[in-house]
């Protein structure tokens, strides 16, 4: 990849979204964009499917939850890397995701180092 990877942060809480974007940009060296819900995330990805390398998606959101959002994003771009974030446990969270491949998981609350490490682990 000859460009900086771009992470799409999807979370209904503006503070969480904005902090995650700043952490990814400043500590991780990534490009980062955000969406406040699943529908907005899908619309953003549809504009340029190749522009997003990974989606970091909150599991608990009104409307489409995180699992539904990742599945909808992968209908636009089947190979999209994804990480679900949740205050619930990994097994409980990923059990709600019924398609393959399963996304990664990052427990909330997460710290800046944990966020960057999780994204690096998935993007390589």
URPEWO-V616079 format. One record per residue. RES is the residue in one letter. SS is DSSP state (h for helix, s for strand, l for the rest). PSI is psi in radians with two decimals (* if undefined). NEAR is the number of other C-alpha atoms within 8 Angstrom. Layout:
res=RES ss=SS psi=PSI near=NEAR
res=RES ss=SS psi=PSI near=NEAR
This chain:
res=X ss=l psi=2.14 near=4
res=X ss=l psi=0.19 near=3
res=X ss=l psi=2.87 near=4
res=X ss=l psi=2.24 near=8
res=X ss=l psi=2.54 near=9
res=X ss=s psi=2.29 near=12
res=X ss=s psi=2.29 near=14
res=X ss=s psi=2.03 near=14
res=X ss=s psi=2.11 near=14
res=X ss=s psi=1.95 near=15
res=X ss=l psi=2.41 near=14
res=X ss=l psi=-0.21 near=11
res=X ss=l psi=2.00 near=7
res=X ss=h psi=-0.70 near=8
res=X ss=h psi=-0.80 near=6
res=X ss=h psi=-0.80 near=8
res=X ss=h psi=-0.90 near=15
res=X ss=h psi=-0.70 near=9
res=X ss=h psi=-0.76 near=8
res=X ss=h psi=-0.75 near=11
res=X ss=h psi=-0.81 near=12
res=X ss=h psi=-0.75 near=10
res=X ss=h psi=-0.83 near=12
res=X ss=h psi=-0.68 near=15
res=X ss=h psi=-0.86 near=11
res=X ss=h psi=-0.80 near=8
res=X ss=l psi=-0.62 near=9
res=X ss=l psi=-0.36 near=8
res=X ss=l psi=0.33 near=8
res=X ss=l psi=2.79 near=11
res=X ss=s psi=2.58 near=10
res=X ss=s psi=2.39 near=12
res=X ss=s psi=2.88 near=9
res=X ss=s psi=2.80 near=12
res=X ss=s psi=2.56 near=14
res=X ss=l psi=-0.17 near=12
res=X ss=l psi=3.04 near=13
res=X ss=h psi=-0.75 near=14
res=X ss=h psi=-0.74 near=8
res=X ss=h psi=-0.65 near=9
res=X ss=h psi=-0.77 near=15
res=X ss=h psi=-0.76 near=12
res=X ss=h psi=-0.72 near=8
res=X ss=h psi=-0.78 near=9
res=X ss=h psi=-0.66 near=12
res=X ss=h psi=-0.50 near=8
res=X ss=h psi=-0.67 near=6
res=X ss=l psi=1.46 near=8
res=X ss=h psi=-0.54 near=9
res=X ss=h psi=-0.19 near=5
res=X ss=h psi=-0.34 near=7
res=X ss=l psi=2.29 near=13
res=X ss=l psi=-0.45 near=12
res=X ss=s psi=2.48 near=13
res=X ss=s psi=2.21 near=14
res=X ss=s psi=1.91 near=12
res=X ss=s psi=2.20 near=14
res=X ss=s psi=2.39 near=13
res=X ss=l psi=-0.69 near=11
res=X ss=l psi=1.72 near=7
res=X ss=l psi=2.62 near=11
res=X ss=l psi=2.73 near=7
res=X ss=l psi=-2.13 near=6
res=X ss=l psi=2.24 near=11
res=X ss=l psi=-3.13 near=12
res=X ss=h psi=-0.74 near=13
res=X ss=h psi=-0.80 near=11
res=X ss=h psi=-0.66 near=10
res=X ss=h psi=-0.82 near=14
res=X ss=h psi=-0.74 near=11
res=X ss=h psi=-0.70 near=9
res=X ss=h psi=-0.71 near=9
res=X ss=h psi=-0.70 near=13
res=X ss=h psi=-0.28 near=10
res=X ss=h psi=-0.55 near=7
res=X ss=h psi=-0.75 near=10
res=X ss=l psi=1.65 near=8
res=X ss=l psi=-0.50 near=7
res=X ss=l psi=0.20 near=5
res=X ss=l psi=2.21 near=11
res=X ss=s psi=2.56 near=10
res=X ss=s psi=2.62 near=12
res=X ss=s psi=2.22 near=13
res=X ss=s psi=2.40 near=15
res=X ss=s psi=2.48 near=12
res=X ss=s psi=2.65 near=15
res=X ss=l psi=-0.20 near=7
res=X ss=l psi=2.94 near=8
res=X ss=l psi=2.81 near=8
res=X ss=h psi=-0.82 near=10
res=X ss=h psi=-0.79 near=6
res=X ss=h psi=-0.73 near=8
res=X ss=h psi=-0.89 near=12
res=X ss=h psi=-0.35 near=10
res=X ss=h psi=-0.43 near=7
res=X ss=l psi=-0.13 near=7
res=X ss=l psi=1.94 near=9
res=X ss=l psi=-0.18 near=6
res=X ss=l psi=3.02 near=6
res=X ss=l psi=2.59 near=4
res=X ss=l psi=2.65 near=4
res=X ss=l psi=2.52 near=8
res=X ss=l psi=2.93 near=9
res=X ss=s psi=3.09 near=8
res=X ss=s psi=2.44 near=10
res=X ss=s psi=2.05 near=12
res=X ss=s psi=2.58 near=11
res=X ss=l psi=2.57 near=8
res=X ss=l psi=2.50 near=6
res=X ss=l psi=2.75 near=8
res=X ss=l psi=2.89 near=6
res=X ss=h psi=-0.77 near=9
res=X ss=h psi=-0.70 near=6
res=X ss=h psi=-0.67 near=8
res=X ss=h psi=-0.88 near=13
res=X ss=h psi=-0.72 near=12
res=X ss=h psi=-0.72 near=8
res=X ss=h psi=-0.75 near=9
res=X ss=h psi=-0.76 near=10
res=X ss=h psi=-0.69 near=8
res=X ss=h psi=-0.66 near=7
res=X ss=h psi=-0.71 near=9
res=X ss=h psi=-0.34 near=8
res=X ss=l psi=* near=4
